[in-house]
Amino acid sequence: MSLSCGIDVGGTKIAGGVVDDHGKLLEELRVESPATDAEAIEEAIAGLVNELRSRHEITAVGIGAAGYIDKSRAVVLFAPNLAWRNLDLKRELEERIDLPVVVENDANAAAWGEFRYGAGHDVDDLLLVTVGTGVGGGVVLDGELYRGAFGVGAEIGHMRVVPDGILCGCGNRGCFEMYGSGSSLVRRTREAARAGSILAREVLARAGGDPEQITGPLITAAAQDGDPFAIEQLAELGRWLGEGIASLTAVLDPAVVVIGGGVSEAGDLLLAPIRSAFGLQLTGRGHRPSLEIRAARLGNEAGMIGAADLARR
């Protein structure tokens, strides 16, 4: 049995896991991420790998990191939440741990994990849409992970959907993630609560009367308990996502779209409006095969499992 290590590097935590060749996570460790110190991040990753390899015979390490990774899967060109700029992370880590290392974008790694062992295991063409603080994406076409000419493809969250729309953290206006993310869900709900909407009173009460305490999980919990306003906020988010996915489908033509990320825990309260909006907006609807929109299966482990499998390959 071949074992590899997958590392998921984020701005707040670093998770590492040992994965076998069936996609099973055998052991997982987590540490806080020293996000502002590049060398400390490398030390933390090396520490996780060395602890895991003390108990498992690991042959390769895959790193999933939020940011732009070059086509060679070695250099982190830019990571918005980490102190990495034009860093040859592959070389740096291989010198520290003396194991082969592959570096991949975190959403790409998660898409590969879902393709190999999760919701897309039965198809050759998949689009992963992760709905959390932002909107992330990964694409598998003809059984191969799509990276683009320079390695930075599939940044679907920054597709413009509203000309001169809301200012995005990337510097542009009207990006998909400003309307189809967990952050947008919270922003709209807080705005309604601040405006004194009677409809928002249940959600506001759950937040102790403070609109700033309204969070995505709180909105989801209210919707799951039947609050009509919270249900409508998730439905509005689903409509944005469904319409965006319809546009992406016109370009990519995947067999399956997988919805992951923290907001996906709302289940059918989010998936049903996504599917409805998608069906209404898809180009050529009624005259083309219909894809499936599925919930992700691997949860927060998708990135680790995908990165480990990519390293093994």
Beta strands, then each sheet from edge to edge (+ up, - down):
strand 1: 3-9
strand 2: 13-20
strand 3: 25-32
strand 4: 58-65
strand 5: 68-69
strand 6: 75-78
strand 7: 85-88
strand 8: 101-105
strand 9: 126-131
strand 10: 135-141
strand 11: 144-145
strand 12: 256-260
strand 13: 292-295
sheet 1: 3+ 2- 1+ 4+ 8+
sheet 2: 5+ 6- 7+
sheet 3: 11+ 10- 9+ 12+ 13+
end
